Amino acid sequence: MKIIEKIKHAEAQKQVFYSFEFFPPKTAAGVENLHLRMERMAALEPLFIDVTWGAGGSTSELTLAISAAAQKYLGVQVLMHLTCTGMTVEQVKEALIKAREAGIQNILALRGDPSKGSAAWEAVTGGLANAAELVKLIREEHGDYFGIAVAGHPEGHIDSTSTEQELLHLKDKLAAGADFVITQFFYDPAAFLTYVEHCRAVGITAPIIPGIMPIQSYTAFKLMTDYCKTKVPLAIREALEPIKDNDEAVRAYGVTLGADMCRALVRAGVPGLHFYTLNLEVAVTNILKATGYSESAALRRAYPWRPSSDARRA
Ligand code: FAD
């Protein structure tokens, strides 16, 4: 089933949904652990889960294998990432055929990060130049078979020349046939909401799902925000400074902050929340518990007639 249909259904029911991103681990033991973690997290009833595609196709076989197994056994829709980095058009076509053969019906179409060791992104000879071209290729090769998501960048993309150009490129991806947008992570909900306003102002009507990356360790947080050049509001920097060497305190703060951000976004009307899990389950599970969203999913299943709860938008 296409994820956009599930999003439309959740929106019509005024039910907040959530989804979980995972990445292919480096070792066989890691892959085994990930399958078990995905199975436990699938019990939280995410609308979908997604599996990243390594830079330069470095994890392509594993991405396909993990996505295929999850699609087959977990009873949850899988959104498989696919990038243009280091891929010829023929290799992209082959990946799409394999995904389709494995029963995967949803693709997150991305340009991709630069290959390992390269500072700037470059298309390979005979490759695609950006995500819009990938969306176009998917539609040309497979018609309406795949549901397609694309990336949005609320704080701007590193290669972007202007905010206006960035928005028009996003619009191009949707015009080429993408169904919805998942954003890069951010720590300032107001910046995300302004981005959504700008998208709507240029005529983008597709659902825009905010990307949430819970703070699970100070080192990882610093690494990710430095790499992605993410703006970190002063209040967060001030809260983290005195506790940065206390892992437990950082994790507890990450849950409180994550839950506050999710509540603020839901109050502002976002249809759902996309969690970058970093292959860890405790922070996301605790955020969902703190907000009441996951409990509400279970209650809805047990008591379908039950009226409003925390997870239902006003
Ligand atoms: P695009 O939409 O192609 O945009 C890239 C840049 O090119 C932008 O600056 C855009 O404005 C510009 N541009 C677009 N079209 C044109 C045009 N016609 N002319 C000129 N400029 C143009 N990376 C991975 O390697 N693997 C993953 O699995 C992965 N998963 C991700 C998941 C999410 C939800 C997000 C938000 C990002 C993910 N990334 C992943 C990172 C992503 O690949 C990078 O951010 C990448 O640099 C941009 O990808 P994009 O699809 O947004 O690119």
Residues whose N, C-alpha, C, O or C-beta is under 5 A from the ligand:
A	BS01	FAD	T52 W53 G54 A55 H81 T83 A109 L110 R111 G112 D113 N130 A131 A132 A151 G152 H157 D159 S160 Q165 E166 H169 I182 T183 Q184
